[in-house]
């Protein structure tokens, strides 16, 4: 199992975690089903298998304690989205971040359209972006047809989140003193 590095690409990591939540739900938050479906399907050492099982088991316990058996995201994942939103807002206020600001304004019409289509006007702009990307990934996995309009929106959202991830990594390393 290759968990994306949170520090290298926060957007990829968050999408991976959303997918993991759905996979665990598909296994009915049952660690034995997770073992059979996700863990045993790859050849690993006993220690790797134990570590991965422990990791999944920890997520299952968190999901159960947060009442996420059917839907929703773990608080740790919501906190990442909050952190990203904070960085996003700081970048928009910084006149030196013209590339980010320009990319954001090119993405904004797509965000507005997606929000209107979803009916979830309470979702933050970044949550809308992540929901769109995750939905796109699910459509691709299902080998469903994807409209040109959706592909254009996803390409623009991807550009924004890629740049945001890059900026997040820089800011995170500066705050950590690296």
Secondary structure, DSSP 8 states (H G I E B T S, - for coil): -----TTT-HHHHHHHHHHHHHHHHHTTT-HHHHIIIIITTS---HHHHHHHHHHHHHHHHHHHHTT-SSS---HHHHHHHHHHHHHHHHHHH-TT-HHHHHHHHHHHHHHHHHHHHHT-TTS-HHHHHHHHHHHHHHHHHTT----HHHHHHHHHHHHHHHHHHHHHHHHHHHHTT-
